[in-house]
Amino acid sequence: MALSLMLPTAGQAAADERLQAVMRRLEAGNAITLATLGGSITTGYAAQPPRERGWAALLARSLGPKVKLVNAGLSGTDSAAAVQRLQAQVLDAQPDLVIVEFGVNDQWLDPAVRGSSYEALLRRLLTARKPPAVVVLGLTQQGNQPRDATDLQLQLAAHYGLTALDFGRWMQARVDAGQDRWATLYDEPVHPNATGHQRIALALAETLRGASRATAVATPLPAPLHGRAHEFTRLLTGDTLKPYQSHGFARGGEVHPEWPGQQPGWATTADDAEARFLVFGAEVAVFHAESEHYRNLEARVDDGPWVTLRGHVPERQGYLGWHYSVVGRELEPTAHLLQLRVKRDSWAGSGRPASFLAVMSAGLYPKELRPSDFVREPTRSDVALIPADDARLRWVGRVGPGALPASKLMAWSGSELRARFTGRELSLAFSSAHWGTSHFSVEIDGRVHPLAVPGQSSAVWRLREPLADGTHTLRLVKRTEGSMAEASLLGLRLADGAELLAPPPARPLTLAFFGDSITAGACNGDVADDQYDDLYPHDGTRAYGAVTAQRLGANYIGIAVSGIGITATWHDLLMPDVWDRVAPRKDAAMAPPESPAPDIVLLNLGQNDHGFPASKGLAIATDFAPRYLAFVRQLRSRYPHARLVLLLGGMSAPQEQPALPRAVAQAVQTLRAQGDARVWSYRFEAFAWAHPRIDVHARMADELTRFLKEEVLK
C-alpha cells in the first residue's frame, strides 16, 4: 500500500516527539484523548450514522478501547471559524492528540485569510498549556483537486515538523496501482461516502503507527510564515453580540446545529433593517448562514467599503451552509464600529429573511507584538530635516514651542499637523523628555499608520513601505492625552528630490473642547475593563468632540485631562490651573491665542467634581455652581466672540448628582440675563457607567452634531 507520510527529521519541532510519546502510551495500554477538528467531513457527513461511521469514530476504534474521542467537527466551518472555537471545543478537553482537517472547507475561505488562520490553529495547539501531539490531515475533493488549501496546510505542517497525511496523494497512489477507484469513495464531489471515510481512517491509522517508529529532534517553535493575527481572536455571539444601534433586526435566525451552546444571532425581514456593533481587531468578519431562502446583507467597518455577505446561495438547496465573510482587513488592531444592513437588491419586498450569527475578529495583538509601519532610526546631525516651524506646514490645535529650536510641542490630544509633499518616502523626527509614550495617527492619503513615540527618547521614525509616486497629503494627529505623554516634533524628512508643497486649504470652522477623561477619549478602545497600562487604545481622535469636528469639517482643539474637575480632582490638577497652557502642567507656558480663533467653545466638566468626593463618601463641593460659573467666565474672556456650549454627560454623574445640571442651567441663565446671548447647554442621552467606548462616543457625536447644526450654527 502506498503511503504519503511526512515524518519528522532532525531540526524540526518537538511536535512529533509528542506524537511518538502518545503512541507509546497507547501501545502500553494507557488511555489517551483524541480530538478531531474540522468541517463536515470530520463530523462524518455522508456516513450513516455520521458520529459512528465517520473517519474520526472509525480511527478511534481502530486505535483501541483506551481512546476517548472528542469530535470537534462542525459542518460548513473553516480554520478561521475554528480558531474562535478552539479553546472551548478542543483545548478545554486537554487532548493528547489532535488531528486537524480543513483542506476542503478552507478552499472556499478567503485566500488572504487561510494561511494565517490555519497556522494560528497549529501554533495555539503547540503552545497550549498542555500541548497535544498534532497531525495535519490534508483532504481534497474527489479526484485530488483543487489543492490550493491542502498544499498550504501541508507546507505549514512541514514548517512546524508535524506528521501529515496527504490523503489525495495516498489515494491517487492506490488508484495508479489499480487498488482503488475515486468513484468508489464519493457519491458527490465534496463529501466522501462511508467507503471514503473508511479509507481516510485506514490511512490515518497507518500514518500514526508509522510516526511512532520515526526519529525526532526537538527544536524551538519556528517563526510564523503568515503572521500571528489569528492567534489573538475575539468572538461576539449570543449575549455578547449586542448592537449599540438597531433598526429592524431582532434576535433570531438559524443557529448552527452542531455548535454546542450556540445562541441565536440577529435576523430580519425588513428591507431597511440595519444594526451597528462595537468590535475589535485588525480583521473583522461576520459568520452567517447561506441558503437558497435567505437574502444578502452588506457590511462595513468604520467608513470602509461596503462588503456583500452572501446569504442567498441558490446552490444550497435543502440545507444550510455557513460562511466566514471578511468585512474589514488590515485595520488598526483596536476598537472599530461595524455596520450591517440588508442589501437592496432584486429581493426587496420579498419578505425573505436575512440573518447573521456571530462576529469574529482577529489581530487583537498584545502590546509587545503590535505591528508597526515605521522603522526607528537614530537622529543624525548630517541629515537635514524640514523644521517643524516651516511656514508650509499647517498646525491645528494648541501647539507650543518644543524643547529644541524650530520644534513644536504636541501635548494636548488632537494637536494636528497638516501638509502636502511629493516623493515616496516620509520620516518624522521626535524628541520626548516626558515619561509616557505618545501615540499618533499618521494619516497619509487617507490611510492611518499608528505611531508610538516612547518617552525619554529622540529618534527618527521612517515609514517602512514606500509610497506611490505623486503628491501626498499628511495629517499627523496626537491621540494620547497630554497628562499621559508629551512629544516634540523636530521635523520631517522626505525622499531625495522630493518637495514640501503648500499646505491643504484651511478649514472654515474651529471647535475647542474643554473636558476630562470623557473628552480625552480615555479607555474608549479598551477591550475589557478600563485600564491605563497601555494607552494605545485611548484614542482622542475617536472621542466625541473630535468626531463631531470631523463631521462638521472643522478644526479640533482638545483641552482635556483624565480625572480633572473644577473643584475636585483625582490628582493634583484642577482645570482652572491648566486650561490656558501649552501642556497640562502648572509649570507649562501660557498658550498664545489660537489661530484661527475657535468659533464654538464647548465645556464638559463635572464628572470628577462629583465622582472623586463620592468615592470617599463625601458630597460635591458646596461652591461648585459659583466656581463653575467663574470658569465659564474665564472661557468667555479668552474667547469673546465664540459661541459657548455647556455640555453634560457621557458618564453617570448628571444622573447621580442633581447639582451638576442645576449649575449648568444657572450658568446659562446668568450669562443670558447679563446680555450674553451666545451661550447654550446640551445634555447627552448617550452615556456609559464606565468610561464610554467608541460606540458611545459615536452616539454622542450624533447628538452633538445634530444639536450644533439645528441650534448653534443656524
Residue pairs with C-beta under 8 A, 6 or more apart in sequence:
1 174
1 179
1 206
2 170
2 173
2 174
2 177
3 170
3 173
3 203
3 206
3 207
3 210
4 165
4 166
4 169
4 170
4 173
5 163
5 164
5 165
5 206
5 207
5 210
5 211
6 154
6 157
6 158
6 162
6 163
6 164
6 166
7 16
7 163
7 210
7 211
7 214
8 15
8 16
8 17
8 161
8 162
8 163
8 211
8 214
8 215
8 216
8 217
9 161
9 215
9 216
9 217
10 215
10 217
11 161
11 217
11 219
12 160
12 161
12 216
12 217
12 219
13 126
13 160
13 161
13 162
13 218
13 219
13 220
13 221
13 222
14 161
14 216
14 218
14 219
15 126
15 131
15 133
15 134
15 160
15 161
15 162
15 163
16 133
16 161
16 162
16 163
16 211
16 214
16 216
17 216
17 217
17 218
18 131
18 132
18 133
18 134
19 97
19 133
19 134
19 135
19 163
19 208
19 211
19 212
20 211
20 212
20 214
20 216
21 133
22 32
22 96
22 97
22 132
22 133
23 208
23 209
23 211
23 212
24 212
25 32
25 96
26 32
26 63
26 64
26 66
26 67
27 212
29 66
30 66
31 66
31 67
31 68
32 66
32 67
32 68
32 96
32 97
33 67
33 68
33 70
33 93
33 94
33 95
33 96
33 97
34 56
34 59
34 60
34 63
34 67
34 68
34 69
34 70
34 95
34 96
34 97
34 98
34 99
35 69
35 70
35 71
35 72
35 90
35 93
35 95
35 97
35 98
35 99
35 132
36 42
36 56
36 59
36 69
36 70
36 71
36 72
36 73
36 98
36 99
36 101
37 72
37 73
37 82
37 86
37 89
37 90
37 98
37 99
37 100
37 101
37 102
37 121
38 72
38 73
38 82
38 99
38 100
38 101
38 102
38 105
38 137
39 73
39 74
39 75
39 76
39 77
39 78
39 101
39 102
39 104
39 105
40 73
40 74
40 75
40 76
40 105
40 191
41 54
41 55
41 73
41 101
41 104
41 139
41 191
41 192
41 200
42 54
42 55
42 56
42 71
42 72
42 73
42 101
43 50
43 51
43 54
43 71
43 73
43 74
43 75
43 258
44 50
44 51
44 52
44 53
44 54
44 55
44 56
44 57
44 71
44 73
44 197
45 54
45 75
45 191
46 187
46 188
46 191
46 192
46 193
46 194
46 196
46 197
47 53
47 54
47 55
47 192
47 193
47 194
47 197
48 194
51 57
51 71
53 194
53 197
54 71
54 73
54 197
55 192
55 197
55 198
55 200
55 201
55 204
56 69
56 71
56 73
56 99
56 201
57 69
57 71
58 197
58 198
58 201
59 99
59 200
59 201
59 204
59 205
60 67
60 68
60 69
61 67
62 201
62 202
62 205
63 205
63 208
70 89
70 90
70 93
70 95
72 85
72 89
72 90
73 101
73 258
74 81
74 82
74 85
74 256
74 258
74 259
74 322
75 256
75 258
75 322
76 105
76 256
76 290
76 320
76 321
76 322
76 323
77 85
77 105
77 322
77 324
78 102
78 105
78 106
78 108
78 109
78 114
78 117
78 324
79 100
79 102
79 105
79 106
79 109
79 114
79 117
79 118
79 120
79 121
80 109
80 110
80 113
80 114
80 117
80 230
80 285
80 324
80 360
80 362
81 287
81 322
81 324
81 360
82 102
82 117
82 121
83 117
83 120
83 121
83 124
83 230
83 231
83 233
83 362
84 233
84 235
84 358
84 360
85 235
85 259
86 121
86 124
86 125
88 260
89 260
90 98
90 125
91 124
91 125
91 128
91 129
94 130
95 132
96 132
96 133
97 132
97 133
97 134
97 135
98 125
98 132
98 133
98 134
98 135
99 134
99 135
99 136
99 137
99 204
100 118
100 121
100 122
100 125
100 134
100 135
100 136
100 137
100 153
101 137
101 139
102 118
102 149
102 153
103 137
103 138
103 139
103 140
103 149
103 150
103 153
104 139
104 140
104 141
104 149
104 190
106 114
106 117
106 118
106 149
106 152
106 153
107 141
107 146
107 148
107 149
107 150
108 323
109 117
109 149
109 324
110 324
110 326
111 148
112 326
112 329
113 230
113 283
113 285
113 324
113 326
114 149
114 152
115 152
115 156
115 225
115 226
116 226
116 227
116 228
116 229
116 230
116 362
117 230
117 362
118 149
118 152
118 153
118 156
119 156
119 224
119 225
119 226
119 230
120 228
120 229
120 230
120 231
120 233
120 362
121 230
122 134
122 136
122 156
122 157
122 160
122 162
123 160
123 221
123 224
123 228
123 231
124 231
125 131
125 132
125 134
126 134
126 160
126 221
127 221
134 160
134 162
135 162
135 163
135 164
135 165
135 204
135 207
135 208
135 211
136 153
136 154
136 156
136 157
136 162
136 163
136 164
136 165
137 164
137 165
137 167
137 200
137 204
138 150
138 151
138 153
138 154
138 157
138 164
138 165
138 166
138 167
138 168
139 150
139 167
139 168
139 200
140 146
140 147
140 150
140 167
140 168
141 189
141 190
142 182
142 183
142 185
142 186
142 188
142 189
142 190
143 182
143 189
144 168
144 169
144 171
144 172
144 182
145 168
147 168
150 166
150 168
153 164
154 164
154 166
155 225
156 225
157 163
157 164
158 164
159 222
159 225
160 221
160 222
161 216
161 219
163 207
163 208
163 211
163 214
165 203
165 204
165 207
167 199
167 200
167 203
170 203
171 180
171 182
171 185
171 199
171 203
174 180
175 181
175 182
180 199
184 195
184 196
185 192
185 193
185 195
185 196
185 199
186 192
186 193
186 196
187 193
192 199
192 200
228 365
228 369
229 282
229 283
229 362
229 363
229 365
230 283
230 362
230 363
232 281
232 362
232 363
232 364
232 365
232 366
232 369
233 281
233 360
233 361
233 362
233 364
234 279
234 280
234 281
234 360
234 361
234 364
234 527
235 358
235 359
235 360
235 361
236 277
236 279
236 358
236 359
236 360
236 361
237 262
237 263
237 265
237 287
237 357
237 358
237 359
238 262
238 263
238 264
239 263
241 265
241 266
241 277
241 358
241 359
242 277
243 249
243 266
243 275
243 276
243 277
244 276
244 277
244 278
244 695
244 696
244 698
244 699
245 275
245 276
245 699
246 266
246 274
246 275
246 276
247 272
247 273
247 274
247 275
248 268
248 270
248 272
248 273
248 274
248 342
249 266
249 267
249 268
249 273
249 274
249 275
250 266
250 267
250 268
251 264
251 265
251 266
251 267
252 264
252 265
252 266
252 267
252 355
253 264
253 265
253 266
253 267
253 289
253 353
253 355
253 356
253 357
254 289
254 291
254 320
254 355
254 357
255 262
255 263
255 264
255 265
255 357
256 262
256 289
256 322
256 357
262 357
264 357
265 288
265 355
265 356
265 357
265 358
266 275
266 355
266 356
267 353
267 354
267 355
268 342
268 353
268 354
268 355
269 351
269 352
269 353
269 354
270 342
271 342
271 344
271 348
271 349
272 341
272 342
273 341
273 342
273 354
274 339
274 340
274 341
274 342
275 339
275 340
275 341
276 337
276 338
276 339
276 340
276 695
276 698
277 337
277 338
277 340
277 359
277 695
278 335
278 336
278 337
278 338
278 693
278 694
278 695
279 301
279 335
279 336
279 337
279 338
279 359
279 361
280 334
280 335
280 336
280 361
280 364
280 525
280 527
281 331
281 333
281 336
281 361
281 362
281 363
281 364
282 329
282 330
282 331
282 332
282 333
282 362
282 363
282 364
282 365
283 326
283 328
283 329
283 330
283 331
283 361
283 362
283 363
284 301
284 326
284 327
284 328
284 329
284 331
284 336
284 338
284 359
284 360
284 361
285 324
285 325
285 326
285 327
285 359
285 360
285 361
285 362
286 297
286 299
286 309
286 324
286 325
286 327
286 338
286 340
286 356
286 358
286 359
286 360
287 322
287 323
287 324
287 325
287 356
287 357
287 358
287 359
287 360
288 297
288 309
288 311
288 322
288 323
288 325
288 355
288 356
288 357
289 311
289 320
289 321
289 322
289 323
289 355
289 356
289 357
290 310
290 311
290 312
290 313
290 316
290 320
290 321
290 322
290 323
291 311
291 312
291 313
291 316
291 319
291 320
291 321
292 312
292 313
292 314
292 315
292 316
292 317
292 318
293 352
293 353
294 311
294 312
294 313
294 352
294 353
294 354
294 355
295 311
295 312
295 342
295 343
295 345
295 347
295 350
295 352
295 353
295 354
296 308
296 309
296 310
296 311
296 312
296 342
296 343
296 345
296 347
296 354
297 308
297 309
297 311
297 340
297 341
297 342
297 343
297 354
297 356
298 306
298 307
298 308
298 309
298 340
298 341
298 342
298 343
299 306
299 307
299 309
299 325
299 327
299 338
299 339
299 340
299 341
300 306
300 307
300 327
300 328
300 338
300 339
301 327
301 328
301 331
301 336
301 337
301 338
301 339
302 328
302 331
302 336
302 337
304 327
304 328
307 325
307 326
307 327
308 343
309 323
309 325
309 327
309 340
309 343
309 356
310 323
310 325
311 354
311 355
312 347
312 352
313 321
322 357
324 360
327 338
328 336
328 338
331 363
332 448
332 450
333 363
333 364
333 365
333 370
333 371
334 525
334 536
334 537
334 539
335 524
335 525
335 526
335 527
335 537
335 539
335 542
335 693
335 694
336 694
337 694
337 695
337 698
338 359
340 356
342 354
343 354
364 527
365 371
367 534
367 536
370 536
372 450
372 451
372 452
372 464
373 442
373 449
373 450
373 451
373 463
373 464
373 465
374 442
374 449
374 451
374 461
374 462
374 463
374 464
375 461
375 462
375 464
376 459
376 460
376 461
376 462
377 427
377 459
377 460
377 461
377 462
378 459
378 460
379 429
379 458
379 459
379 460
379 490
380 460
383 493
384 493
385 429
385 490
385 491
385 492
385 493
386 393
386 491
386 492
386 493
386 494
386 500
387 406
387 407
387 490
387 491
388 402
388 406
388 407
388 408
388 417
388 488
388 489
388 490
388 491
388 492
389 406
389 407
389 408
390 491
390 500
392 419
392 500
392 501
392 502
392 503
393 417
393 418
393 419
393 492
393 500
393 503
394 417
394 418
394 419
394 503
394 504
394 506
395 408
395 415
395 416
395 417
395 418
396 415
396 416
396 417
396 418
396 507
396 555
396 556
396 557
397 412
397 414
397 415
397 416
397 555
397 556
397 557
397 558
397 594
398 411
398 412
398 415
398 557
398 559
398 582
398 591
398 594
399 408
399 409
399 410
399 415
399 582
400 408
400 409
400 411
400 582
400 583
400 588
400 589
400 591
401 407
401 408
401 409
401 582
401 589
402 408
402 409
402 431
402 488
402 489
402 490
403 409
403 431
403 433
403 488
404 431
404 488
404 490
406 490
406 491
407 431
407 488
407 489
407 490
407 491
408 417
408 488
408 489
409 486
409 487
409 488
409 582
409 583
410 438
410 440
410 478
410 486
410 487
410 488
410 489
411 478
411 482
411 486
411 582
411 583
411 584
411 588
412 478
412 481
412 482
412 557
412 558
412 559
412 560
412 583
412 584
413 478
413 479
413 480
413 481
413 482
413 520
413 521
413 540
413 541
413 543
413 558
413 560
414 477
414 478
414 540
414 541
414 545
414 546
414 556
414 557
414 558
415 477
415 478
415 558
416 475
416 476
416 477
416 478
416 555
416 556
417 474
417 475
417 476
417 477
417 489
418 473
418 474
418 475
418 503
418 504
419 473
419 474
419 476
419 492
419 500
419 501
419 503
419 504
420 471
420 472
420 473
420 474
420 500
420 501
420 502
420 503
420 504
421 471
421 472
421 474
421 492
421 494
421 498
421 499
421 500
421 501
422 470
422 471
422 472
422 494
422 498
422 499
422 501
423 467
423 472
423 494
423 495
423 496
423 497
423 498
423 499
424 466
424 467
424 468
424 469
424 495
424 498
425 462
425 463
425 466
425 467
425 493
425 494
425 495
425 498
426 444
426 462
426 463
426 467
426 472
426 474
426 492
426 493
426 494
427 460
427 461
427 462
427 463
427 492
427 493
427 494
428 442
428 451
428 460
428 461
428 476
428 489
428 492
428 493
429 458
429 459
429 460
429 461
429 489
429 490
429 491
429 492
429 493
430 438
430 453
430 457
430 458
430 459
430 461
430 487
430 488
430 489
430 490
431 457
431 458
431 487
431 488
431 490
432 438
432 453
432 454
432 455
432 456
432 457
432 458
432 485
432 486
432 487
432 488
433 455
433 456
433 486
434 455
434 456
434 485
434 486
434 487
435 455
435 456
435 485
436 455
436 480
436 484
436 485
436 486
436 535
437 452
437 453
437 454
437 455
437 480
437 485
437 535
438 452
438 453
438 455
438 478
438 480
438 485
438 486
438 487
439 450
439 451
439 452
439 453
439 478
439 479
439 480
439 485
439 535
439 536
439 538
439 539
440 450
440 451
440 452
440 453
440 476
440 477
440 478
440 479
441 448
441 449
441 450
441 451
441 475
441 476
441 477
441 479
441 539
441 541
442 448
442 449
442 450
442 451
442 463
442 474
442 475
442 476
443 449
443 474
443 475
443 476
443 477
444 463
444 467
444 472
444 473
444 474
445 467
445 472
445 473
446 473
449 463
450 536
451 461
452 536
453 459
453 461
453 485
453 487
455 485
455 487
458 490
460 493
462 493
471 501
473 504
476 489
477 541
478 487
478 540
479 521
479 538
479 539
479 540
479 541
480 535
480 538
480 540
481 517
481 520
481 521
481 522
481 538
481 540
481 560
481 561
481 562
481 584
482 561
482 583
482 584
483 561
483 562
483 571
483 573
483 584
484 532
484 535
484 538
484 562
485 535
486 583
492 500
494 500
506 596
507 553
507 554
507 555
508 553
508 554
509 552
509 553
509 554
509 555
509 599
509 600
510 554
510 555
510 556
510 557
510 594
510 596
510 597
510 598
510 599
510 600
511 545
511 548
511 549
511 552
511 554
511 555
511 556
511 557
511 598
511 599
511 600
511 601
511 602
512 557
512 558
512 559
512 594
512 598
512 600
512 601
512 602
512 639
512 642
513 519
513 545
513 556
513 557
513 558
513 559
513 560
513 602
513 603
513 604
514 559
514 560
514 575
514 579
514 601
514 602
514 603
514 604
514 605
514 635
515 545
515 559
515 560
515 602
515 603
515 604
515 605
515 647
516 560
516 561
516 562
516 563
516 564
516 565
516 604
516 605
516 607
516 608
517 523
517 560
517 561
517 562
517 563
517 607
517 691
518 543
518 544
518 560
518 604
518 607
518 650
518 651
518 691
518 692
519 543
519 544
519 545
519 558
519 560
519 604
519 650
520 538
520 540
520 543
520 558
520 560
520 561
520 562
521 538
521 539
521 540
521 541
521 542
521 543
521 546
521 560
521 697
522 530
522 532
522 538
522 562
522 691
523 530
523 531
523 532
523 537
523 538
523 690
523 691
523 693
524 537
524 538
524 539
524 542
524 543
524 691
524 692
524 693
524 694
524 697
525 536
525 537
525 538
525 539
525 542
525 693
525 694
526 537
526 538
526 691
526 693
527 537
529 690
530 690
530 691
532 538
532 562
539 694
540 546
540 558
540 560
542 694
542 697
543 558
543 560
543 697
544 650
544 692
544 697
544 698
544 700
544 701
544 704
545 556
545 558
545 560
545 602
545 701
545 704
546 556
546 558
547 697
547 698
547 701
548 701
548 704
548 705
548 708
549 555
549 556
550 556
551 701
551 705
552 705
552 708
552 709
554 599
555 596
557 594
557 598
559 579
561 573
561 575
561 578
561 584
562 570
563 569
563 570
563 571
563 608
563 612
564 570
564 571
564 573
564 574
564 575
564 584
564 605
564 608
565 574
565 575
565 605
565 606
565 607
565 608
565 609
565 612
566 574
566 575
566 576
566 605
566 606
566 609
566 624
566 627
566 628
566 631
567 574
567 609
567 620
567 621
567 623
567 624
567 627
568 574
568 608
568 609
568 610
568 612
568 613
568 620
568 621
569 608
569 612
570 608
570 612
573 584
573 586
575 605
575 631
576 631
576 634
577 586
578 584
578 585
578 586
578 588
579 631
579 634
579 635
580 590
580 591
580 634
580 638
581 588
581 589
581 590
581 591
582 588
582 589
582 590
582 591
593 638
597 639
597 641
597 642
598 639
598 642
599 642
599 643
600 642
600 643
600 644
600 645
600 708
600 712
600 713
601 635
601 639
601 642
601 643
601 644
601 645
602 644
602 645
602 646
602 647
603 631
603 632
603 635
603 644
603 645
603 646
603 647
604 647
604 648
604 649
604 650
605 628
605 631
606 624
606 628
606 648
606 653
606 654
606 657
606 660
606 663
606 664
607 650
607 651
607 653
609 620
609 621
609 624
609 653
609 660
610 620
610 653
610 656
610 657
610 659
610 660
611 651
611 653
613 619
613 620
613 621
614 620
614 656
614 657
620 657
620 659
620 660
621 627
624 659
624 660
624 663
625 659
625 662
625 663
625 666
625 667
628 663
628 664
628 667
629 663
629 666
629 667
629 670
632 644
632 646
632 667
632 671
635 644
636 644
636 671
636 676
642 678
643 678
643 679
643 680
643 712
644 671
644 676
644 678
644 679
644 680
645 679
645 680
645 681
645 682
645 708
645 712
646 664
646 667
646 668
646 679
646 680
646 681
646 682
647 681
647 682
647 683
647 684
647 704
648 654
648 660
648 661
648 664
648 681
648 682
648 683
648 684
649 683
649 684
649 685
649 686
649 687
649 700
650 684
650 686
650 687
650 688
650 692
650 696
650 697
650 700
651 687
651 688
651 689
651 690
651 691
651 692
652 687
652 688
652 689
653 660
654 660
654 661
654 683
654 687
655 687
661 683
664 681
664 683
665 681
667 679
667 681
668 679
668 680
668 681
671 679
672 679
680 711
680 712
682 703
682 704
682 707
684 700
684 703
684 704
685 699
685 703
686 692
686 696
686 699
686 700
686 702
686 703
687 696
688 696
692 700
